[in-house]
Amino acid sequence: MDEDYKEFLKILYDSYKENPKYQVDNKYLKEKLDIKLEEIHFIANYLEGEMYIKTEPYLDGFEVNITHHGIKLVEKWLDK
């Protein structure tokens, strides 16, 4: 998996660990990843298709939560 995808999931994982009910929005991801908004949308679409995240429309973008599949994947990376 590409590093941007991994970093995307890691940001969501860290946010989940701090507050499981908190949703990250696309603007926060853009700040953290320092990539174009279009790329964030592309990554989010892929990760949602793989059931690692769940997105919801929000104002002029979206909010995103990591799913239990995404949590298990990140924890697998962290165990290595």
C-alpha positions in Angstrom: 0.0 0.0 0.0 1.3 3.5 -0.9 2.7 5.6 1.8 0.0 8.3 1.4 -2.6 5.7 2.0 -0.8 4.4 5.1 -0.3 7.9 6.5 -4.0 8.6 5.9 -5.1 5.6 7.9 -2.5 6.3 10.6 -3.9 9.8 11.1 -7.4 8.4 11.5 -6.1 5.7 13.8 -4.3 8.2 16.1 -7.4 10.4 16.1 -9.6 7.4 17.0 -7.2 6.4 19.9 -7.5 10.0 21.3 -11.3 10.2 20.9 -13.2 7.3 19.4 -16.2 9.6 18.6 -14.2 12.3 16.8 -14.5 12.5 13.1 -11.6 13.9 11.0 -12.5 16.2 8.1 -10.9 16.5 4.7 -9.3 19.9 5.5 -7.5 18.4 8.5 -6.3 15.5 6.4 -5.0 18.0 3.7 -3.0 19.9 6.4 -1.5 16.7 7.8 -0.8 14.9 4.5 0.3 18.0 2.5 -1.2 16.7 -0.7 -3.9 18.0 -3.1 -7.5 17.8 -2.0 -8.3 15.7 -5.2 -5.7 13.1 -4.1 -7.3 13.0 -0.6 -10.7 12.3 -2.2 -9.2 9.6 -4.4 -7.5 7.9 -1.4 -10.7 8.2 0.7 -12.8 6.6 -2.1 -10.4 3.7 -2.4 -10.1 3.1 1.4 -13.9 3.3 1.8 -14.3 0.8 -1.0 -11.9 -1.5 0.9 -14.0 -0.9 4.1 -11.1 0.7 6.0 -13.0 4.0 6.5 -16.5 5.4 6.4 -17.0 8.9 5.0 -20.0 11.2 5.4 -20.7 14.4 3.5 -20.0 17.6 5.6 -20.4 21.2 4.5 -18.0 21.6 1.5 -16.2 18.3 2.0 -16.5 15.2 4.1 -15.8 13.7 7.5 -14.3 10.3 7.9 -14.0 7.6 10.6 -11.7 4.6 10.6 -13.6 1.3 10.7 -12.6 -1.8 12.7 -11.0 -3.2 9.5 -8.8 -0.1 9.3 -7.9 -0.2 13.0 -6.8 -3.9 12.6 -4.7 -3.0 9.5 -2.9 -0.2 11.2 -2.3 -2.3 14.4 -0.9 -5.0 12.1 1.6 -2.4 10.7 2.5 -1.2 14.2 3.2 -4.7 15.4 6.0 -5.2 12.8 
